[in-house]
């Protein structure tokens, strides 16, 4: 399906009609089957289509792989901008993506969900509408019967944790927690951002349910993953959630250590707005002056 959609993009750019493009290769109906994923296109047919486009097959396949990766990267940046409510970037990337023929169904679902979230965050749709549209995108609740999921499906389900009623939320939370507890690598893809975002949403929801040991477990999993793969996306959140959980469990030594590590992550990145945001959060939550706390903590560790 992906390569067929890429061929369609090149066909359109070459100003060939679909009828002329498929003539002598396959029927128009068969071409539509390739594009919808009903059946798999053979290398022989790709070779014939490449000839029609006037592009060597090897070069066509290399360009497809490059554009496929570029598209996914752009959708990933778009989704991340939505999550961070960076609406300027959302607008810029959205304009580009609207003109793209997205090759992958998974990529299209990822992009579409980013649009749903953006509309929800900007009050263009209600919480109920966001829930219904997200559910439809992943065929919820039937998806809950699956044994295997893509990372994008799990990402959308994790978003639904924040917009569903308690009963449904707990069903989704139970399912997603089981996936991570099983230890089986059943998520496709290698998107570090998606993995971290799912774990953050799970930790957040377990925290709301006051399941603090599970919050710590999930945060440790995310932190270990980030350290192993040198990927530090959302790391400050995981140390912040750990601090909240340890404080609630009255484990004050680990609470202090987590707050210090959160501070280190924030200042290593050096994002002024993020530092201000977390400083306010932490000072409101723990009734401390964050900088003073850090100085005292360092003094205690040195002594």
Residue pairs with C-beta under 8 A, 6 or more apart in sequence:
1 34
1 35
1 36
1 37
1 103
1 104
1 105
2 64
2 68
2 103
2 104
3 41
3 46
3 61
3 64
3 103
4 31
4 34
4 35
4 41
5 35
5 101
5 102
5 103
5 104
6 64
6 67
6 68
6 101
6 103
7 46
7 49
7 53
8 35
8 101
9 101
9 103
10 53
10 55
10 60
11 18
11 21
11 53
12 101
14 53
14 54
16 52
16 53
18 28
18 31
19 28
21 31
21 49
21 52
22 28
22 30
22 31
24 48
25 45
25 48
25 49
25 52
26 34
26 45
30 39
33 39
34 40
34 41
34 45
37 105
46 57
46 60
46 61
47 57
50 56
50 57
50 60
51 57
53 60
55 63
64 103
67 103
68 103
68 104
71 100
71 102
71 103
71 104
71 107
72 104
72 107
74 93
74 96
74 97
74 100
75 97
75 102
75 107
75 110
75 111
75 114
76 110
76 191
76 193
77 89
77 93
78 89
78 90
78 93
78 94
78 97
78 111
78 114
79 110
79 111
79 113
79 114
79 117
79 193
80 193
81 87
81 89
81 90
81 93
82 90
82 114
82 117
82 118
82 121
83 117
83 197
85 121
87 118
87 122
90 118
94 115
94 118
97 111
102 108
102 111
106 150
106 152
106 188
106 189
109 137
109 138
109 152
109 153
109 156
110 152
110 155
112 137
113 134
113 137
113 152
113 155
113 156
113 159
116 125
116 130
116 133
116 134
116 137
117 130
117 159
118 124
119 125
119 130
120 126
120 127
120 129
120 130
120 163
125 133
127 163
130 163
131 160
131 163
131 164
134 140
134 156
134 159
134 160
134 163
135 141
135 160
137 156
138 153
138 156
138 157
140 157
140 160
141 171
143 149
143 153
143 157
144 171
144 172
144 175
147 186
148 186
149 157
149 179
149 186
149 187
150 187
150 188
150 189
151 187
151 188
151 189
151 191
151 194
151 195
151 198
152 189
152 194
154 176
154 179
154 187
154 194
154 198
155 194
155 197
155 198
157 172
157 175
157 176
158 172
158 176
158 197
158 198
158 201
158 202
159 201
160 168
160 169
160 172
161 169
161 172
161 173
161 176
161 201
161 202
161 204
161 205
162 201
162 204
162 205
164 172
169 205
170 209
173 202
173 205
173 206
173 209
176 198
176 202
177 202
177 206
177 214
179 186
179 187
180 199
180 202
180 218
180 221
187 195
192 225
192 226
192 229
192 231
192 233
193 233
195 222
195 225
196 222
196 225
196 226
196 231
196 233
196 234
197 233
197 234
199 218
199 219
199 221
199 222
199 225
199 238
200 222
200 234
200 237
200 238
200 241
202 218
203 214
203 215
203 218
203 219
203 222
203 237
203 238
203 241
204 241
206 212
206 214
206 215
206 218
207 215
207 241
207 244
207 245
210 248
212 245
212 246
212 248
212 249
213 245
213 249
215 241
215 242
215 244
215 245
216 242
216 245
216 246
219 238
219 239
219 241
219 242
219 245
220 242
222 234
222 235
222 238
223 235
223 238
223 239
225 231
226 232
226 233
226 235
226 238
232 265
232 269
235 265
236 262
236 265
236 266
236 269
236 274
236 278
239 258
239 259
239 261
239 262
239 265
240 258
240 259
240 262
240 278
240 281
240 282
242 254
242 258
243 255
243 258
243 259
243 262
243 282
243 286
244 285
246 252
246 254
246 255
246 258
247 255
247 286
256 293
256 297
259 282
259 286
259 290
259 293
259 294
259 297
260 294
260 297
260 298
262 278
262 282
263 290
263 294
266 274
266 275
266 278
267 275
279 290
279 291
282 288
282 290
283 289
283 290
286 293
